[in-house]
Each structure stands twice: as C-alpha cells, then as structure tokens.
C-alpha cells in the first residue's frame, strides 16, 4: 500500500473484494459518460468475452471502487435490468442470485486480465456471427443461400441502446414466432439479422449512447435468437442520405421482412422503404403496451411502458417492470427445458443450444487479440452493494419472480 491509494480502494482491498480489469470505456460507460466510438474489432470477428460481460453486469449492479472512490449507476431499474439480462443470457447463475439479492458480490468468473476481455472469431457462439458491416453479413448469407435457397432474412435494426432489456429480447422472439405463425416459414429457413446503430446515429437521434458500438453489439450477440449481429455504419443525418443508406443496406440483405415498432417516429417512412424493396413490414404490438388488469373485462393500455430511456431514468411503472420480469423468466424456463442452459465458464467446453439445430457442444478457447486499437484497461474493485431500502425492495421482488430458477 502507498499513500496514494484512495481510502475506499484500500478498504476494498483489505476486505478481500474481487478485483477485475476492464477497458476504461466500460468504466465510463457504466456511469453514463461519453465514450469514443470504435468498432474496428468487429471487422475481425471479435466481441466482448463472457467474463467481460459478466463483470460489466456485476459492476452495473453493485457499483465499483477505483482510485477516486465508489461509483454506481443512479438508476435502480437500470441496475436491476443488468441482473435481468445476466440471468436470461446465463451470465448470472442460480448460485449468484441469493448473493445479489443481499447486495453481495459473486467472486467467480470475473475478467482478471486483458486476455479475458475479448473473444476471437474462432468462437462464433450460439451459431451466430459478429461482423463489422452489413456488407459482410450479406456476403455470408449469400453463401448460405447457395445451399438453402429457401432462406428468409428477418431484419431488425434500431438503437439497441443500453444493456438489452426484456423488450429488446421480445422484439426478436415475437418477430420469429409471428412470422412462423402468420407466413408459415420454418425456423430452420429463417435468418435473423440484428443491425445496431452506431454512436453517431444514436447521438443524431437525440439520445446518449451507452458504452460504444463494439460493446452494444457484443451485448446483443449473446442472444440465442439472432444469427448475425453487425453495426449499421454511419451516414449523413440529412433525410435523403438516410434513405439512400438504408435502401442500399436493404438491397444487399434482400430481407423477407423488416421489423418496425408501431410507435417508431418514422414508422410510415420505414414502411415506404420496405415496399420499395419488396419486403414485408413486420409490425406487432409491444407486449407491455397492453396488459390485462385483474378484475377488468378488457385489456387496457398501461402507463410508463418499458423503454431504454425510461429504464435509464428509473421511470418504468413498477407493475409493468415486474410483469416484464415474470414473462422473461417464463420464456427462459421453457427454453431451458428444451435446450438446457448455456455454460460459458466450463474449462472443458460449453453446451451451446441453437433453437434451429438443437444442442451443439463446442470448445471455448478465448483468442488473444492484440491489435493496436484495443483500449487501455483500468483496475477496479467491485464491492458489496451499499444498503438502500428501495434497492433492496426491488431485489427482493426480483427474487420472488425468480423462484424456481435453480443453479
């Protein structure tokens, strides 16, 4: 110890709290600060590793210490949503939940060095691929079409900002389910492509980007429901440039259908683009828009629906938030019964279920990627959560909804 060590950090070390190394952009991003955009690693097929994602989620849930003291995200719902994402995507295990409900910190499977942060292109998990552009995705799909001319591309694009919340997950699952039901397309003939906006697009739309394009794309990439994930690329925010940009991307992918939310501010414009390239606009009501209220004969619209902005600002109605949780746990339980849980941290390998082809055992051998543009890292300490009555009440509600989730 030296005199330069902050008292809070010294206290964390003395208490034996877990250490982790993460890039500075995660530290800044977890606090909602601006992060320089860089997604060159995506062109190499590199994403953030399971250990890096798990560490990010625990940082967001419990906060962290560094030389300047203790930091935490101001929104309790945002912190709780990090746990929601972690449970659904198998980064948080059943044995972690009792600790998190008490505001304590799991110590296993944290990113401990720079080598733990990145996962190389040899590890295309979940049967999906992370690529650096729509053009690269289109080329790969064309190769697949030679073997299966019946492939139908389902395209979902948008901000995908913040840690994906239940609504982001439902956008993928509901689109696939409705296309199978309404159009008779077999799941094995569907290819779901998720295209994430860059920092520039999110800023131009008047929002604050969370982390950067590399990390947002990495977070989406662990969804079991998408086949390709890539950034949209940047363009001039003038309307004609935007039209040209998306019509070009659509023509490359040749989508069967394009998902568009009914409350999208440019709904009519996107539908017009779909018609120009012969795609079906896939627009379905959001689950949280209409929730049956006990004792009422009809379904009625609820206030404070789930959205990234509302979660970020702690503004989602408590009932809506809990209803989303309950549905998410139900969906996970069904998936786990069919395919089993994903284990990202087994040293001998991992079972990677793919809904289209069943269980597939593969090896995880994190690649050591050392291009010049890897961001610098910072050493942090992740502490137990400071007790906050409102925070603990939310976590207790989460524990109730998570009943039956066993390790």
C-alpha positions, 0 to 999 in steps of 0.5 A: 500500500502507498499513500496514494491509494484512495481510502475506499480502494484500500478498504476494498482491498483489505476486505478481500473484494474481487478485483477485475480489469476492464477497458476504461470505456466500460468504466465510463460507460457504466456511469453514463459518460461519453465514450469514443466510438470504435468498432474496428474489432468487429471487422475481425470477428471479435466481441466482448468475452463472457467474463467481460460481460459478466463483470460489466453486469456485476459492476452495473449492479453493485457499483465499483471502487477505483482510485477516486472512490465508489461509483454506481449507476443512479438508476435502480431499474437500470441496475436491476435490468443488468441482473435481468439480462445476466440471468436470461443470457446465463451470465448470472447463475442460480448460485449468484442470485441469493448473493445479489439479492443481499447486495453481495458480490459473486467472486467467480468468473470475473475478467482478471486480465486483458486476455479475458476481455475479448473473444476471437472469431474462432468462437462464433457462439450460439451459431451466430456471427459478429461482423463489422458491416452489413456488407459482410453479413450479406456476403455470408448469407449469400453463401448460405443461400447457395445451399438453402435457397429457401432462406428468409432474412428477418431484419431488425435494426434500431438503437439497441441502446443500453444493456438489452432489456426484456423488450429488446429480447421480445422484439426478436422472439415475437418477430420469429414466432409471428412470422412462423405463425402468420407466413408459415416459414420454418425456423430452420429457413429463417435468418435473423439479422440484428443491425445496431446503430452506431454512436453517431446515429444514436447521438443524431437521434437525440439520445446518449449512447451507452458504452460504444458500438463494439460493446452494444453489439457484443451485448446483443450477440449473446442472444440465442435468437439472432444469427448475425449481429453487425453495426449499421455504419454511419451516414449523413443525418440529412433525410435523403442520405438516410434513405439512400443508406438504408435502401442500399443496406436493404438491397444487399440483405434482400430481407423477407421482412423488416421489423418496425415498432408501431410507435417508431417516429418514422414508422410510415417512412420505414414502411415506404422503404420496405415496399420499395424493396419488396419486403414485408413490414413486420409490425406487432404490438409491444407486449407491455403496451397492453396488459390485462388488469385483474378484475377488468373485462378488457385489456387496457393500455398501461402507463410508463411502458418499458423503454431504454430511456425510461429504464435509464431514468428509473421511470418504468411503472413498477407493475409493468417492470415486474410483469416484464420480469415474470414473462422473461423468466417464463420464456427462459424456463421453457427454453431451458427445458428444451435446450438446457442452459448455456455454460460459458465458464466450463474449462472443458467446453460449453453446451451451446443450444441453437433453437434451429439445430438443437444442442451443439457442444463446442470448445471455448478457447478465448483468442488473444487479440492484440491489435493496436486499437484495443483500449487501455484497461483500468483496475477496479474493485467491485464491492458489496452493494451499499444498503438502500431500502428501495434497492433492496425492495426491488431485489427482493421482488426480483427474487420472488419472480425468480423462484424456481430458477435453480443453479 
